[in-house]
């Protein structure tokens, strides 16, 4: 049984888009410093659920609690202010800007000058912080490099670094290896484990069971907008999970309770 308290909990979440019910009473939680995989086929509701947690969508029904407090998100900024960051497949980086500028994009640090009459960008502070967060991930990249010169793996590290620069408590990764070459996947999985070492929770959305099994502490399986299974890593084989994703199981087989 886990001794760690719940960091984030979504309870009985419903969401429809017109006549399409994307989520039907989904409950999900994540604890500090764990990697929780959210798996399911296309259209299962994984990304919709995470967009609700990150403030992009508002649920039709249900509750969200963060550190035991009920919250409501009207916009992504509300979620980020509570330490929840979502990293999308395209990384949402500005290719024409350098790494430092991307880390602080929209949240630039400024300093006063000319006796407080002007506020200018504090490039020295942002450079130092960029180096700090990249070092915490064991990533060696010059903060002055333009993003367009980076590999997909390096861009992924910058996106994660952006989250860490603002004290993220939870990082959501949506299909993080989809755009990576095979040789770069292992590095990303190392970054995921590094976040765990830093005490940061990770929600990993992925179709790749080998990757999920290599890093996840727990797995929640969605099918057609509903939870069909909750498991600790290692409780079921990859083939059994894949079968559950494809066919589902009767309600009595859904794991609840101390998970």
C-alpha positions in Angstrom: 0.0 0.0 0.0 1.2 3.5 -0.9 2.1 5.7 2.1 2.4 8.8 -0.1 -0.6 11.2 -0.1 -2.5 12.0 -3.3 -1.2 15.0 -5.2 -3.9 15.3 -7.7 -7.3 13.5 -8.0 -10.0 13.6 -10.6 -13.3 12.2 -9.5 -16.2 11.1 -11.6 -15.2 13.3 -14.6 -17.7 13.5 -17.5 -17.1 15.4 -20.7 -19.1 15.5 -24.0 -18.5 17.2 -27.3 -22.0 17.5 -28.8 -23.4 14.0 -29.0 -20.0 12.4 -28.4 -19.4 11.4 -24.8 -15.6 11.5 -24.5 -15.4 10.7 -20.7 -18.0 8.9 -18.7 -17.4 9.0 -15.0 -13.6 8.7 -15.0 -11.7 8.8 -11.7 -7.9 9.1 -11.7 -5.2 10.1 -9.2 -1.4 10.6 -9.1 0.9 10.8 -6.1 4.1 12.9 -5.6 7.2 11.4 -7.2 5.4 8.6 -9.1 5.1 7.9 -12.8 1.5 7.0 -13.6 0.8 5.7 -17.1 -2.5 6.5 -18.7 -3.1 4.0 -21.6 -5.8 3.2 -24.0 -6.6 3.1 -27.7 -7.2 6.2 -29.9 -10.4 7.9 -28.8 -10.3 6.3 -25.3 -10.3 9.8 -23.7 -6.8 10.0 -22.4 -5.9 13.4 -23.9 -9.3 14.8 -23.1 -8.9 13.9 -19.5 -5.5 15.5 -19.3 -6.7 18.6 -21.1 -9.2 18.9 -18.3 -6.5 18.6 -15.7 -4.3 21.2 -17.5 -7.2 23.7 -17.8 -7.8 23.5 -21.6 -11.2 22.0 -21.1 -13.8 22.3 -18.3 -15.5 19.1 -17.2 -19.3 18.8 -17.6 -19.4 17.1 -14.2 -16.9 15.9 -11.6 -14.3 17.3 -9.2 -10.6 18.0 -9.3 -8.6 18.3 -6.1 -5.0 19.3 -5.8 -3.2 18.6 -2.5 -6.5 17.9 -0.9 -8.1 21.2 -2.0 -11.0 21.3 -4.5 -10.1 23.4 -7.5 -11.7 24.7 -10.7 -9.7 25.6 -13.8 -11.0 28.2 -16.2 -7.8 28.4 -18.3 -4.4 26.7 -18.5 -2.7 29.4 -16.4 -4.9 28.3 -13.5 -3.5 24.8 -13.7 0.1 26.0 -14.2 -0.1 28.2 -11.1 -0.7 25.0 -9.1 2.4 23.3 -10.6 0.7 21.3 -13.3 2.4 21.4 -16.7 1.5 19.5 -19.9 4.0 18.7 -22.6 2.4 18.1 -26.0 3.7 16.0 -28.8 4.9 19.0 -30.8 6.6 20.5 -27.6 5.0 23.9 -28.3 8.4 25.6 -28.7 9.2 28.7 -30.7 11.8 27.6 -33.2 13.2 31.1 -34.0 14.0 31.7 -30.3 16.9 30.4 -28.3 16.5 27.9 -25.5 16.6 30.5 -22.7 13.8 32.5 -24.3 11.7 29.3 -24.7 12.2 28.3 -21.1 10.8 31.7 -20.0 8.4 32.3 -22.9 5.4 34.2 -21.6 6.9 34.4 -18.1 10.0 36.5 -18.8 12.0 37.8 -15.8 12.6 41.6 -15.8 14.7 43.9 -13.7 14.5 47.6 -13.0 17.0 50.0 -14.5 17.5 53.8 -14.7 16.4 54.2 -11.1 13.3 52.0 -11.6 12.0 54.0 -14.5 12.4 51.1 -17.0 12.0 47.4 -16.7 14.2 45.3 -19.0 14.7 41.6 -19.6 17.0 40.1 -16.9 19.0 37.9 -19.4 21.6 37.0 -16.8 19.0 35.6 -14.4 17.2 33.6 -17.1 20.5 32.3 -18.5 21.5 31.1 -15.0 18.1 29.5 -14.4 18.1 27.8 -17.8 21.5 26.2 -17.0 20.3 25.1 -13.6 17.2 23.3 -14.8 19.0 21.6 -17.7 21.7 20.5 -15.3 19.1 19.1 -13.0 18.0 16.9 -15.9 21.6 16.0 -16.7 21.3 17.7 -20.1 24.2 19.6 -21.5 23.0 22.2 -24.1 24.0 25.8 -24.6 21.1 28.0 -23.6 21.9 30.4 -26.4 21.2 27.8 -29.2 18.2 28.4 -31.4 15.5 25.7 -31.0 15.5 25.1 -34.7 19.0 23.7 -34.4 18.0 21.1 -31.8 17.1 17.4 -32.3 13.7 16.2 -31.3 15.2 14.7 -28.1 16.8 18.0 -27.1 13.5 19.8 -27.8 11.8 17.4 -25.5 14.4 18.2 -22.8 13.8 21.9 -23.2 10.0 21.5 -22.9 10.6 19.5 -19.6 13.0 22.1 -18.5 10.5 24.9 -19.0 8.1 23.1 -16.6 10.9 22.7 -14.0 11.9 26.4 -14.2 8.5 27.2 -12.6 8.5 24.6 -9.8 6.3 22.0 -11.5 4.9 19.4 -9.2 3.3 17.3 -11.9 4.4 17.0 -15.6 2.0 15.5 -18.1 3.6 13.9 -21.1 1.3 13.2 -24.1 2.9 10.5 -26.3 6.4 11.8 -25.6 8.2 9.4 -27.8 6.0 9.8 -30.8 8.4 12.1 -32.6 11.6 10.7 -31.3 14.1 8.4 -33.1 14.6 5.0 -31.5 18.0 6.0 -30.2 16.5 9.0 -28.3 13.7 7.2 -26.6 16.0 5.7 -23.9 17.2 9.2 -23.1 13.6 10.4 -22.6 12.9 7.5 -20.3 16.0 8.5 -18.3 14.6 12.0 -18.0 11.3 10.6 -16.8 13.1 8.7 -14.1 15.1 11.8 -13.3 11.9 13.7 -12.6 10.9 11.0 -10.2 14.2 11.4 -8.4 13.4 15.1 -8.1 10.1 14.2 -6.4 8.0 15.4 -9.4 5.0 13.3 -10.5 4.7 12.3 -14.1 1.5 11.3 -16.0 2.6 9.4 -19.1 0.2 9.0 -22.0 1.6 6.3 -24.3 0.6 3.5 -26.7 4.0 1.8 -26.3 3.7 -0.9 -23.6 7.4 -1.6 -23.4 8.1 2.0 -22.5 5.2 2.1 -20.0 6.4 -1.0 -18.3 10.0 0.3 -18.0 9.1 3.5 -16.1 5.5 3.4 -14.7 4.7 2.8 -11.1 1.0 2.4 -11.8 -1.2 2.1 -14.9 -4.8 3.2 -15.5 -6.5 1.8 -18.6 -9.2 3.8 -20.4 -11.6 2.4 -23.0 -14.4 4.3 -24.7 -14.2 7.1 -22.1 -14.3 4.8 -19.0 -11.7 3.2 -16.7 -11.5 -0.5 -17.3 -8.5 -1.2 -15.1 -6.1 0.1 -12.5 -2.9 -1.8 -11.8 0.5 -1.5 -10.2 3.4 -2.0 -12.7 4.1 -5.7 -13.0 0.7 -7.0 -11.9 -0.3 -7.8 -15.5 1.7 -8.7 -18.6 2.0 -6.4 -21.5 -0.1 -8.7 -23.6 -2.9 -8.7 -20.9 -2.9 -4.9 -20.8 -3.0 -4.8 -24.6 -6.0 -7.1 -24.6 -7.7 -5.0 -21.9 -7.2 -1.9 -24.1 -8.7 -3.7 -27.1 -11.5 -5.6 -25.5 -12.2 -4.3 -22.0 -13.2 -6.4 -19.0 -16.4 -6.7 -17.0 -16.8 -4.2 -14.1 -15.8 -6.8 -11.4 -12.3 -7.0 -12.9 -11.7 -3.2 -12.5 -9.1 -2.7 -9.8 -9.9 -0.1 -7.1 -9.3 0.4 -3.4 -5.7 0.9 -2.3 -4.3 1.6 -5.8 
